[in-house]
Amino acid sequence: MSGGLYDRAVDPVARPLGLNPSKIVAVHLNYRSRAEERGRMPSAPSYFFKPPSSLSGDGDPIVRPPGCELLCYEGEIALVLGKGGRRIPVDEAESCIGWVAAANDVVVYDLRWADAGSNVRAKGQDGFTPIGPRLVPADVLDLGDLTLRTRVNGEIVQEGNTGELIFPFATLIADLSRLMTLEPGDVILTGTPANSRPLAVGDVVEVEVEGVGTLRNSVVEDDVPLDPIGAMPKVSPEVRAAALGVSAPRAHVVPAETLEALRGIATATLTTQLQRRGIRNPFMAGLRPTRPDLRLVGIAHTLRYVPVREDVVAADKAELNAQKAAVESLSPGEVLVIDARNEPGAGTIGDILALRALRRGAAGIVTDGGLRDSPAVAKLDLPTYFRAPHASVLGLLHFPLESNVAVSCGGVLVLPGDVIVGDAEGVMVIPAQLAEEVARDAAEQELAEEFAYERVGKGESVRGLFPLGEERRAEFEEWRKKRRR
């Protein structure tokens, strides 16, 4: 059969860089940032296979199957073995690496549901393992200090260094060879850093390995319908959460209609509803809005600052520190929540990064530290909550350590994926799993309070009105009916 955008003969000579591996082995989790994002730290490597027919080269299209929407990039460092063997000792394993290249372990989550952890359809499609643009001999590289970056349309979206690997290259090779024979030419994909996210048709993805080269591919839509003889694309809240890098605390995806309903409910009402459910302290004390006229509703994307320690700062060689990386990884509708230890003595974010967050579609910013360039930030259509203005840069007191972890902000625990709501009074957190019922019951509470306010305004006592008693229930229901007309 032919006619598809990626139809081609599976000819080893036509494969990129002349590669003809007997197998492609990929690691599930191997960067600490990715493991933290996913909410689990593996104690041993786990793997899956990709077929050699999935290989493609620099400049080849990444073809999204029809009916799919969650096609994601995963920038990786690829190892090509120069020699193989069985039961290779760890201290000899690195010498088996012949070459290094940039790779993209492309995944389409819409088809992942049917194959569990095997990833056969999700990652095994033709063209789903771009590799290139060249192979660099491993012996001219410092394998313990390779920096990997992924860019989408020119913007850095992933960054990692091999010094952050949970399992070094030698460990992977020795581990795999305990139970299978590795052969020259075999490819090992060594894991991806945090912040794999969905791509759109037309996006250009670049995976750069410093000293090795930059792999570049564009996303196109397949022009041949998917024949419905097997699993078809399917997206559930859980699948969408996985594609968006949701960790265990973020497994509950809040529906868009719930977020919209929360936009019209006061934080005072919401705190009451949470207190009825045993959440006694959801309101972040002492934070003020730059724009009391703007409502804030969004999903928490957390960032944690720790006190400055000069040796740690000096050791951070990343092109983007954790603060900038967090801003560059914001998705539309997310709120950047900064844990600055309630320390207002230095700025935690300023106008340029706030503007960048706005351009990425962020719903707002919340910090329990100082806000730099506060007059300029106040001019942005971006709800921002902060403890105090402060002109000093964050490096005076703060070091941005990690993102998408549990944090404390304004004395309140915030988990990635929680709902953040702010109004002129202040800002608060709603646990994601409670958001739907809280929004429903809070809307009912506000309606009852509107009825009480109207009656008290006419001179009535609050007795039986606030809270609404059964003796006034029938009157309230009649008022409600008239209000709807």
RATAVEN-V102565 format. One record per residue. RES is the residue in one small letter. PHI is phi as a letter, one per 20 degrees, with the letter a starting at -180 (NA if undefined). NEAR is the number of other C-alpha atoms within 10 Angstrom. Layout:
res=(RES/RES)
phi=(PHI/PHI)
near=(NEAR/NEAR)
This chain:
res=(m/s/g/g/l/y/d/r/a/v/d/p/v/a/r/p/l/g/l/n/p/s/k/i/v/a/v/h/l/n/y/r/s/r/a/e/e/r/g/r/m/p/s/a/p/s/y/f/f/k/p/p/s/s/l/s/g/d/g/d/p/i/v/r/p/p/g/c/e/l/l/c/y/e/g/e/i/a/l/v/l/g/k/g/g/r/r/i/p/v/d/e/a/e/s/c/i/g/w/v/a/a/a/n/d/v/v/v/y/d/l/r/w/a/d/a/g/s/n/v/r/a/k/g/q/d/g/f/t/p/i/g/p/r/l/v/p/a/d/v/l/d/l/g/d/l/t/l/r/t/r/v/n/g/e/i/v/q/e/g/n/t/g/e/l/i/f/p/f/a/t/l/i/a/d/l/s/r/l/m/t/l/e/p/g/d/v/i/l/t/g/t/p/a/n/s/r/p/l/a/v/g/d/v/v/e/v/e/v/e/g/v/g/t/l/r/n/s/v/v/e/d/d/v/p/l/d/p/i/g/a/m/p/k/v/s/p/e/v/r/a/a/a/l/g/v/s/a/p/r/a/h/v/v/p/a/e/t/l/e/a/l/r/g/i/a/t/a/t/l/t/t/q/l/q/r/r/g/i/r/n/p/f/m/a/g/l/r/p/t/r/p/d/l/r/l/v/g/i/a/h/t/l/r/y/v/p/v/r/e/d/v/v/a/a/d/k/a/e/l/n/a/q/k/a/a/v/e/s/l/s/p/g/e/v/l/v/i/d/a/r/n/e/p/g/a/g/t/i/g/d/i/l/a/l/r/a/l/r/r/g/a/a/g/i/v/t/d/g/g/l/r/d/s/p/a/v/a/k/l/d/l/p/t/y/f/r/a/p/h/a/s/v/l/g/l/l/h/f/p/l/e/s/n/v/a/v/s/c/g/g/v/l/v/l/p/g/d/v/i/v/g/d/a/e/g/v/m/v/i/p/a/q/l/a/e/e/v/a/r/d/a/a/e/q/e/l/a/e/e/f/a/y/e/r/v/g/k/g/e/s/v/r/g/l/f/p/l/g/e/e/r/r/a/e/f/e/e/w/r/k/k/r/r/r)
phi=(NA/b/o/f/f/d/f/a/f/e/d/g/f/e/f/f/l/m/f/b/f/f/b/d/d/c/e/f/c/b/d/g/f/f/f/f/f/e/m/b/d/f/e/b/f/c/c/b/e/c/f/g/f/e/f/b/d/g/n/f/f/e/d/e/f/g/n/d/c/d/e/d/e/b/f/b/e/d/d/d/f/e/b/d/q/c/l/f/f/g/f/d/f/f/f/f/f/e/b/c/b/e/b/c/e/f/c/d/f/g/d/f/g/e/d/l/e/f/m/g/e/f/c/e/f/g/n/e/c/f/b/q/f/b/d/d/g/f/f/d/d/e/f/e/b/d/d/d/c/d/c/c/l/n/d/f/d/c/b/b/c/f/f/e/f/f/c/f/g/f/f/f/f/f/f/f/f/f/c/b/e/e/c/g/n/f/d/d/e/e/o/c/f/f/n/f/b/f/d/d/g/n/f/d/d/c/d/d/d/g/n/d/p/c/e/c/b/d/e/c/e/f/d/d/g/f/f/e/d/b/f/d/g/b/c/d/g/f/f/f/f/f/f/e/m/f/e/g/f/d/f/e/e/e/f/f/f/f/f/f/f/f/f/d/d/f/f/f/f/f/f/f/f/f/f/f/d/n/e/e/c/e/e/e/f/n/e/d/e/f/c/f/e/d/e/d/b/a/d/f/c/e/b/d/d/c/f/f/c/f/f/f/f/f/e/e/d/f/f/d/f/f/f/f/f/f/f/f/d/f/d/g/n/e/d/f/d/d/e/d/m/l/d/e/e/a/f/d/a/c/f/f/f/f/f/f/f/f/f/e/n/g/e/r/c/c/c/e/d/f/d/e/l/g/f/f/f/f/e/e/e/c/g/c/d/b/e/a/f/b/e/f/f/f/f/f/c/d/c/f/d/b/c/l/c/f/c/d/c/m/m/c/f/c/d/g/n/f/e/d/c/c/b/f/f/q/c/b/c/c/g/g/f/d/g/f/f/f/f/f/f/f/f/f/f/f/f/f/f/f/f/f/f/f/f/f/f/e/o/f/f/f/f/n/d/b/f/f/e/f/f/d/f/f/f/f/f/f/f/f/f/f/f/f/f)
near=(4/9/10/12/15/17/11/11/10/13/10/15/10/15/18/18/16/11/19/20/19/14/17/23/21/21/18/18/26/24/24/20/23/22/19/18/24/21/17/13/16/14/8/12/15/15/18/15/17/25/18/24/21/19/28/26/21/20/16/18/20/30/21/26/20/14/14/16/19/24/25/21/28/22/34/29/27/25/27/26/24/17/15/20/16/16/17/21/15/15/10/11/22/21/15/22/25/19/21/27/27/31/33/31/26/24/27/25/24/24/24/22/19/17/12/10/13/15/20/18/19/21/24/22/24/20/24/26/26/27/32/26/21/18/19/19/15/21/13/9/15/10/18/13/13/16/21/22/24/31/19/19/13/11/13/18/25/25/24/25/20/20/14/16/19/20/22/17/21/19/19/24/26/22/21/18/19/14/10/11/12/23/19/17/22/21/27/26/28/26/24/32/26/25/27/23/19/18/19/16/14/13/15/19/26/28/31/25/25/15/14/23/18/23/25/25/22/20/18/17/17/17/14/12/10/14/8/8/6/8/15/16/20/17/17/11/13/15/19/19/19/19/22/16/20/22/22/17/19/25/20/19/20/22/12/10/11/15/20/13/15/26/18/14/19/19/23/16/17/26/21/17/22/20/12/11/11/9/13/12/15/23/22/23/17/15/23/22/23/22/18/17/11/16/23/27/26/27/29/30/29/29/27/23/22/14/15/16/12/10/8/10/15/8/8/12/10/12/13/15/16/19/21/15/21/21/24/19/21/24/18/15/20/26/31/29/28/29/28/30/19/20/19/19/21/22/27/31/25/21/18/12/15/22/18/15/26/21/12/17/16/24/25/28/26/30/30/27/30/27/30/22/18/20/13/14/22/16/11/15/15/23/25/30/29/28/23/20/18/20/15/17/17/24/16/13/19/23/22/24/17/19/27/29/19/16/22/21/27/27/17/16/16/27/25/28/28/27/26/29/26/29/24/17/13/22/27/27/28/26/23/22/17/16/22/19/12/23/24/14/14/24/19/12/19/17/14/21/17/12/20/22/16/12/14/15/10/9/9/12/12/13/12/13/21/14/12/17/12/11/10/12/14/11/11/19/13/10/13/14/9/9/8/6/5)
